[in-house]
Amino acid sequence: MVTKAQDRRKVRLSRALGVALTPKAARYLEKRPYGPGQHGRTKRKQDSDYAVRLREKQRLREQYGIREKQLRIAFNEARRTDGLTGENLVELLEMRLDALVLRSGFARTTAQARQFVVHRHIIVDGKTVDRPSFRVKPGQTIEVKARSEALEPFQVAAAGGHAEVLPNVPGYLEVELDKLQAKLVRRPKRAEVPVQCEVQLVVEYYAAR
């Protein structure tokens, strides 16, 4: 369960990064489209190239709610994969189980999606998976356990209760929300992934280190 202190931190971080990390943060950004603190409204001095790249890397990491080590591992894999490294990186991150639980509408936030997985409410192809970082393969089916479906958060999800705060279901997923079932039909494409990030700046950040 997310505490009030964690919620406030997400709002403040969202304002600093300029990207909504939770529905509550999205409402704050609509009212206060500037950074936190007493200097939030003032025009910031020109950031260095390093600062711009660092902030973009942080934006990507926070939207997936992952640690720096996890992002670095994904980047190294993306670099070894054919194609554009930045696009590969987002596509690999998007196939995380917690990301797809969120995109399917089963959860309201990334943190809640991760919590559902860790607490063993989610199954993939009939088997319980409790690792948020588990990579779902095209063709695999994600479901809420039958005995968990009666829990209030899943009843809300099945009724479409998160529709107002989540993007539309992307084309790489087939979702039967009333049944709390989803299928990854193919690998995501960067252009379809509802993540705000200039991925080339993330590539440049790691390439310079």
PEUR-V852842 format. One record per backbone hydrogen bond with DSSP energy under -1.0 kcal/mol. CO is the residue of the C=O (numbers start at 1). NH is the residue of the N-H. If there is no record, write none. Layout:
co: {CO | CO}
nh: {NH | NH}
This chain:
co: {3 | 4 | 5 | 6 | 7 | 8 | 9 | 10 | 11 | 12 | 13 | 14 | 14 | 22 | 23 | 24 | 25 | 26 | 27 | 28 | 32 | 37 | 48 | 49 | 50 | 51 | 52 | 53 | 54 | 55 | 56 | 57 | 58 | 59 | 60 | 61 | 67 | 68 | 69 | 70 | 71 | 72 | 73 | 74 | 75 | 76 | 84 | 85 | 86 | 87 | 88 | 89 | 90 | 93 | 95 | 96 | 97 | 98 | 99 | 100 | 101 | 102 | 109 | 110 | 111 | 112 | 113 | 114 | 115 | 116 | 117 | 121 | 122 | 123 | 124 | 127 | 131 | 132 | 134 | 137 | 140 | 141 | 142 | 143 | 145 | 148 | 151 | 152 | 153 | 154 | 155 | 156 | 157 | 160 | 162 | 162 | 170 | 172 | 174 | 176 | 176 | 177 | 180 | 181 | 182 | 183 | 184 | 189 | 193 | 197 | 198 | 199 | 200 | 201 | 202 | 203 | 204 | 206}
nh: {7 | 8 | 9 | 10 | 11 | 12 | 13 | 14 | 15 | 16 | 17 | 18 | 19 | 26 | 27 | 28 | 29 | 30 | 31 | 32 | 34 | 40 | 52 | 53 | 54 | 55 | 56 | 57 | 58 | 59 | 60 | 61 | 62 | 63 | 64 | 66 | 71 | 72 | 73 | 74 | 75 | 76 | 77 | 78 | 79 | 80 | 88 | 89 | 90 | 91 | 92 | 93 | 94 | 96 | 136 | 100 | 101 | 102 | 103 | 104 | 106 | 105 | 113 | 114 | 115 | 116 | 117 | 118 | 119 | 121 | 120 | 145 | 129 | 143 | 127 | 124 | 134 | 98 | 97 | 140 | 184 | 125 | 182 | 123 | 148 | 151 | 155 | 156 | 157 | 158 | 159 | 161 | 160 | 163 | 165 | 166 | 173 | 185 | 183 | 179 | 181 | 180 | 144 | 176 | 142 | 174 | 139 | 192 | 195 | 199 | 201 | 203 | 204 | 205 | 206 | 207 | 208 | 209}
